[in-house]
Amino acid sequence: MDNNKNSAQVVGAMLIGIVVGAVAGILMAPEKGTKTRRKIMQSAQDATDSIKHSIQDQFNALRSEAEELSGTAKAKADEMSQSVRQKAESMRNSS
């Protein structure tokens, strides 16, 4: 869970950095309003794409981890079930 929290903080910090950098860069370069608006839109689109990719990467990592945990849990449940069966059979045979 801590890893996911850290990843979310990194994504958040990255988003803030992208937005601040884009706004500062655009405002410091004097151009026509249409060019400035176009740059703002492109920066917003780039930030959106970056966030989408980051979220997708995090989702894939979580899915992989969940599948691994599910497999481990199933293996442990199978082991316990087999152990109970063996003990029950042993008790039946000893009676």
SERO-908910 format. One line per field, with one value per residue: residue in three letters; y, z, x of N, C-alpha, C in turn; residue number from 1. Coordinates in steps of 0.05 Angstrom, whole numbers. Layout:
<nodes>
code <- ALA|... .
n_Y <- Y|... .
n_Z <- Z|... .
n_X <- X|... .
ca_Y <- Y|... .
ca_Z <- Z|... .
ca_X <- X|... .
c_Y <- Y|... .
c_Z <- Z|... .
c_X <- X|... .
pos <- NUM|... .
</nodes>
This chain:
<nodes>
code <- MET|ASP|ASN|ASN|LYS|ASN|SER|ALA|GLN|VAL|VAL|GLY|ALA|MET|LEU|ILE|GLY|ILE|VAL|VAL|GLY|ALA|VAL|ALA|GLY|ILE|LEU|MET|ALA|PRO|GLU|LYS|GLY|THR|LYS|THR|ARG|ARG|LYS|ILE|MET|GLN|SER|ALA|GLN|ASP|ALA|THR|ASP|SER|ILE|LYS|HIS|SER|ILE|GLN|ASP|GLN|PHE|ASN|ALA|LEU|ARG|SER|GLU|ALA|GLU|GLU|LEU|SER|GLY|THR|ALA|LYS|ALA|LYS|ALA|ASP|GLU|MET|SER|GLN|SER|VAL|ARG|GLN|LYS|ALA|GLU|SER|MET|ARG|ASN|SER|SER .
n_Y <- -24|25|33|43|91|124|123|150|199|214|217|258|301|304|320|371|396|394|427|476|488|491|534|575|577|591|640|672|678|723|724|723|721|677|640|632|610|564|539|532|496|452|440|426|381|348|341|314|267|246|237|199|156|146|132|86|53|47|21|-27|-49|-56|-93|-137|-148|-162|-208|-242|-245|-270|-320|-340|-342|-380|-425|-433|-443|-491|-523|-524|-548|-599|-617|-619|-659|-702|-708|-719|-767|-798|-799|-828|-877|-893|-904 .
n_Z <- 0|15|-27|-69|-51|-51|-106|-124|-103|-131|-183|-176|-162|-208|-245|-224|-232|-288|-303|-278|-302|-356|-357|-337|-377|-422|-407|-403|-453|-500|-545|-599|-581|-602|-614|-563|-537|-566|-552|-497|-500|-524|-486|-444|-467|-472|-418|-401|-431|-409|-356|-364|-384|-339|-301|-326|-325|-269|-258|-287|-259|-208|-222|-238|-190|-158|-185|-176|-119|-114|-138|-102|-55|-71|-78|-25|0|-26|-6|49|47|27|69|111|90|90|145|163|137|161|213|206|190|236|272 .
n_X <- 16|39|74|39|16|61|71|26|34|80|60|23|57|86|47|34|83|87|43|56|105|90|54|86|125|95|73|117|137|125|73|24|-45|-74|-33|-14|-58|-62|-15|-25|-68|-42|-4|-37|-61|-16|-2|-48|-44|3|-12|-52|-22|11|-28|-48|-3|3|-45|-38|6|-18|-58|-27|-1|-46|-63|-20|-22|-72|-62|-25|-56|-94|-62|-44|-94|-108|-67|-79|-130|-117|-85|-123|-157|-122|-112|-164|-173|-133|-152|-200|-180|-152|-192 .
ca_Y <- 0|48|37|56|118|138|127|170|225|221|225|285|320|306|336|398|406|398|450|501|493|499|561|594|580|605|668|687|682|739|717|729|706|652|622|626|592|538|527|523|472|431|433|411|354|332|334|294|242|237|227|174|135|140|117|59|38|40|1|-53|-59|-66|-118|-158|-155|-176|-235|-257|-251|-289|-346|-348|-349|-405|-446|-437|-456|-518|-537|-528|-567|-625|-624|-627|-685|-723|-712|-733|-795|-810|-803|-849|-902|-900|-912 .
ca_Z <- 0|16|-54|-85|-41|-61|-135|-128|-97|-153|-205|-169|-164|-237|-257|-216|-246|-317|-306|-271|-323|-381|-353|-335|-404|-440|-399|-406|-481|-511|-572|-604|-565|-615|-610|-534|-531|-579|-535|-473|-506|-529|-460|-429|-479|-465|-390|-400|-441|-390|-333|-373|-385|-312|-289|-338|-314|-242|-260|-296|-237|-188|-232|-237|-161|-150|-197|-161|-93|-118|-143|-76|-37|-80|-71|4|6|-35|13|73|41|25|96|125|79|100|174|166|128|182|236|198|190|263|288 .
ca_X <- 0|57|85|18|14|84|67|5|47|98|43|12|79|93|25|37|107|80|25|70|125|77|43|109|137|77|69|142|143|103|64|-3|-64|-81|-11|-12|-80|-55|6|-38|-83|-23|8|-58|-64|8|-5|-69|-32|23|-27|-65|-1|19|-50|-49|20|-3|-66|-26|22|-37|-70|-6|3|-70|-63|0|-33|-94|-50|-13|-78|-106|-43|-46|-120|-105|-49|-95|-151|-104|-77|-148|-166|-103|-117|-190|-169|-117|-170|-218|-165|-144|-215 .
c_Y <- 25|54|51|85|135|143|149|198|234|231|253|306|325|324|365|411|412|424|476|508|503|528|581|599|596|635|685|692|698|732|726|711|679|631|613|606|564|524|516|497|448|421|417|383|336|323|312|267|229|224|201|151|127|124|89|42|29|18|-26|-65|-70|-92|-141|-168|-170|-204|-253|-265|-272|-317|-357|-357|-375|-428|-453|-451|-485|-535|-544|-549|-596|-635|-633|-654|-707|-728|-726|-762|-811|-817|-826|-876|-911|-909|-940 .
c_Z <- 0|-12|-72|-77|-51|-91|-140|-123|-119|-177|-200|-172|-193|-251|-250|-230|-275|-320|-300|-292|-349|-379|-352|-363|-423|-433|-403|-435|-494|-540|-575|-587|-576|-611|-581|-527|-543|-562|-509|-478|-511|-503|-443|-440|-472|-436|-387|-409|-421|-365|-341|-373|-357|-297|-300|-328|-286|-241|-267|-273|-215|-197|-230|-208|-151|-160|-182|-133|-94|-122|-117|-57|-45|-74|-42|12|-3|-16|39|69|40|53|113|116|90|130|179|158|149|206|230|200|217|280|283 .
c_X <- 17|68|64|14|37|81|47|17|66|82|32|33|86|72|29|61|102|64|40|91|112|66|65|121|120|75|95|150|120|97|35|-21|-71|-58|-9|-34|-74|-34|-6|-53|-64|-11|-12|-62|-40|7|-26|-58|-13|9|-41|-45|7|-3|-51|-26|14|-25|-55|-9|4|-50|-51|-3|-22|-71|-43|-10|-55|-83|-38|-34|-91|-88|-44|-72|-120|-89|-65|-117|-139|-96|-101|-157|-148|-108|-144|-188|-153|-135|-190|-204|-156|-167|-223 .
pos <- 1|2|3|4|5|6|7|8|9|10|11|12|13|14|15|16|17|18|19|20|21|22|23|24|25|26|27|28|29|30|31|32|33|34|35|36|37|38|39|40|41|42|43|44|45|46|47|48|49|50|51|52|53|54|55|56|57|58|59|60|61|62|63|64|65|66|67|68|69|70|71|72|73|74|75|76|77|78|79|80|81|82|83|84|85|86|87|88|89|90|91|92|93|94|95 .
</nodes>
